[in-house]
């Protein structure tokens, strides 16, 4: 954590000041997706994580055994600082429950340890080494280092999160703003009159270690995107992102694959950014607004992206200015958060700001990344639960008994999964460290996760309450029918059993005669019982009318006649 505690009123550069230079830019993308379970007919459904593991060498993804599951030699001070930043129940989610002695009280050095693993699993691909982008037509290409590309899976939740981290040195502020604004869009928002894709990179290429192109973007191919939406009613993932996700494929695509995903959030991927500038005080208020709201570079000098009244409370809503001061280990450091993006701006001349082990860069890549990951994982999970409820309702056919049974099973399963999600993954507080706590609250407030949680919980509870009420209603109807059958059966039982009376004295008759009368009486009794069950609802109405003192004799007779009248229900 930074040692600065002084507060100051933010100051900004004059409009005519020289443009600041971004000495280092680090951009992190998170793309939450819903996993769609598919399996071969006649085969049991396998978890997506197991399917990915079974692909082996045919998949570029390899499971990562991080510093917490690896050896002690891989564990460094930055990992310790990350670990202690979170509360114990969050630590269990992120890192598992640690190492425990298998034998109680074992203290010998050779005693074996047992690791209770984290419910989060990470897969990484290492074939992509660099990224080459062209923000707009005519711009010079920019090549960035790919720090890592990961997939995050979570136990018992059908959500996967793609994590891409890239870095580059020595950009102008306008280039950095365009990079943050245009990179990280799953597909184009549209095209201008000349056919150029709107709001996204003009060109994106993934490169290997030798500089060879592995995949390129196809966002300029307008017809391919139009035809896909017209055919599938689902957006088409741009080719460079589809390449990164392989062997996972989009749900509505002709490509084969059992591992499929569906978009559940906005097509702009949540993003984090670290900017080390030559002098952060050169930034104007308009520059901070464009960075904080990720609106891209300004067309004119100092122009605001939106109206002044709309931006009047920008600093109060989106800025964390605890370290925006000329003192401290990392002076002039400002955090900007709108929920979709978390950005830190600081001074490249500060050693602490750029330190990868103890400084702001280490915090950005560890504590801040995890708080951002948790917030977006929670939101994606809640949207996934809502999506599953909608699907269950769409598949429901109230006139089909099997469909109703499947609907009940789906709702009860969603209720059970939501309970497990709540107790395993839902946190209101993740840290008591002031900075992590404040940024976490700022992110959650802008994302509206608390309100979304309440909404989804209410919907699931409403569904489950309806099923419980319906089950009680059915049980009550069954009890009523059994009561009616018992009541009318009681008449025959008492009548025939009065003083041990036998209508037919066949005790000494031949066996064949006994069997004959047994069959006749059994058939008649069975038919009478079934018929009484069929008429049990009307007979129940008749009993209610008979016991009602307010009913007239005529009304009671009509209720009796209605037992056999067609359309009486």
Beta strands, then each sheet from edge to edge (+ up, - down):
strand 1: 21-37
strand 2: 62-63
strand 3: 98-101
strand 4: 113-116
strand 5: 120-125
strand 6: 130-134
strand 7: 142-154
strand 8: 157-172
strand 9: 203-207
strand 10: 213-216
strand 11: 249-250
strand 12: 259-263
strand 13: 270-277
strand 14: 319-320
strand 15: 334-337
strand 16: 341-347
sheet 1: 2+ 5- 7+ 8- 1+ 12- 11-
sheet 2: 2+ 5- 7+ 8- 1+ 13- 16- 15+ 14-
sheet 3: 2+ 5- 7+ 6- 9+ 10-
sheet 4: 3+ 4-
end
